[in-house]
Amino acid sequence: MKKLISTPHAPAAIGPYSQANLANGILYISGQIPMNSETGKLEEGIEKATHQVMKNLEAILTEAGMTFKNVVKATIFLKNMDDFAAMNEIYASYLDAESFPARETVQVSCLPKNVDIEISMIAHQF
């Protein structure tokens, strides 16, 4: 059985998809961009953008009764791989070193709304 997860504390879906789906104890979170759900504005600069993306992901995890410790997989899309070090430091600050998820980071030519970063995650209920 699938349950849609939605919170006003993360940006609403801008297409035919949901913020997240919970199925058989596994949470599939759609890619989050650095949109502030309170202001509707995009955060610019890789540091602010990464913090906003992680806050959006955290809000969805919280709505599903989970934390970053439940995350088993992350996929990171960067518009410029030169932003990797700054992004990586901020990304790691939200996670527990004892439970880092598996991950890949790829550079892409363009992202929705021409943002610099997008992150999707998969989490598992313990």
C-alpha positions as CSV (number, residue, x, y, z in Angstrom):
1,M,0.0,0.0,0.0
2,K,1.3,3.5,-1.0
3,K,0.8,6.6,1.1
4,L,1.4,10.1,-0.2
5,I,3.5,12.3,2.1
6,S,3.0,16.0,1.8
7,T,3.9,19.0,4.0
8,P,3.5,22.7,3.7
9,H,7.0,23.1,5.1
10,A,8.6,22.0,1.8
11,P,7.8,23.3,-1.7
12,A,4.7,21.9,-3.3
13,A,5.2,19.7,-6.3
14,I,5.4,21.7,-9.5
15,G,4.2,18.9,-11.8
16,P,2.4,15.5,-11.8
17,Y,4.3,14.0,-8.8
18,S,4.2,14.0,-5.0
19,Q,6.7,15.3,-2.5
20,A,7.2,11.7,-1.4
21,N,5.6,8.2,-1.4
22,L,5.8,5.8,1.5
23,A,5.5,2.2,0.5
24,N,6.2,-0.9,2.6
25,G,8.3,1.2,5.1
26,I,10.4,2.8,2.3
27,L,10.1,6.6,1.7
28,Y,10.9,7.8,-1.8
29,I,11.4,11.6,-1.7
30,S,11.2,13.5,-4.9
31,G,14.1,15.8,-5.9
32,Q,14.1,19.0,-3.8
33,I,15.3,22.3,-5.2
34,P,16.3,25.3,-3.1
35,M,12.9,26.9,-2.9
36,N,11.8,28.4,0.4
37,S,8.2,27.2,1.0
38,E,7.5,30.3,3.2
39,T,8.6,32.9,0.7
40,G,8.2,31.0,-2.6
41,K,11.6,32.3,-3.6
42,L,14.7,30.4,-4.7
43,E,17.8,30.6,-2.5
44,E,20.8,31.5,-4.5
45,G,24.5,30.6,-4.1
46,I,25.5,27.0,-3.4
47,E,25.8,27.4,0.3
48,K,22.3,28.9,0.9
49,A,20.8,26.6,-1.8
50,T,22.2,23.5,-0.2
51,H,21.0,24.5,3.3
52,Q,17.5,25.1,1.8
53,V,17.4,21.8,0.0
54,M,18.4,19.9,3.1
55,K,15.7,21.8,5.1
56,N,13.1,20.8,2.5
57,L,14.2,17.2,2.7
58,E,14.2,17.3,6.5
59,A,10.6,18.7,6.5
60,I,9.4,15.8,4.4
61,L,11.3,13.2,6.5
62,T,9.7,14.7,9.6
63,E,6.2,14.6,8.1
64,A,6.8,10.8,7.5
65,G,8.0,10.3,11.1
66,M,11.7,9.9,10.1
67,T,15.0,11.7,10.3
68,F,18.2,11.8,8.2
69,K,19.3,8.7,10.2
70,N,16.6,6.8,8.2
71,V,18.1,7.8,4.8
72,V,19.7,4.9,3.0
73,K,20.3,6.6,-0.4
74,A,20.8,10.1,-1.8
75,T,21.2,11.3,-5.3
76,I,22.7,14.8,-5.8
77,F,22.5,16.8,-9.0
78,L,24.8,19.7,-9.4
79,K,24.9,22.2,-12.2
80,N,28.6,22.8,-11.6
81,M,30.9,20.2,-10.1
82,D,33.1,23.0,-8.9
83,D,30.4,23.5,-6.2
84,F,31.0,19.9,-4.8
85,A,33.3,20.8,-1.9
86,A,31.0,23.5,-0.5
87,M,27.9,21.4,-1.0
88,N,29.5,18.3,0.5
89,E,30.5,20.2,3.7
90,I,26.9,21.5,4.2
91,Y,25.3,18.2,3.2
92,A,27.4,16.3,5.8
93,S,26.5,18.8,8.6
94,Y,22.9,17.5,8.5
95,L,23.9,13.8,8.8
96,D,25.2,11.5,11.5
97,A,28.6,10.2,10.6
98,E,27.5,6.8,12.0
99,S,24.7,6.5,9.4
100,F,25.8,8.2,6.2
101,P,23.6,7.0,3.3
102,A,24.9,5.6,0.0
103,R,25.1,8.4,-2.6
104,E,26.1,9.5,-6.0
105,T,26.7,13.1,-7.2
106,V,26.4,14.0,-10.8
107,Q,26.8,17.2,-12.8
108,V,23.9,18.0,-15.1
109,S,23.5,20.7,-17.7
110,C,20.2,22.1,-16.4
111,L,17.8,21.6,-13.5
112,P,14.2,22.8,-12.9
113,K,14.0,26.6,-12.6
114,N,17.7,26.7,-13.5
115,V,18.8,26.0,-9.9
116,D,22.3,24.9,-9.0
117,I,21.4,21.8,-6.9
118,E,18.7,19.2,-6.5
119,I,18.7,16.2,-4.1
120,S,16.4,13.2,-3.9
121,M,16.5,10.6,-1.1
122,I,15.3,7.2,-0.1
123,A,14.7,6.4,3.5
124,H,13.6,3.3,5.4
125,Q,11.6,3.0,8.6
126,F,13.4,1.1,11.3
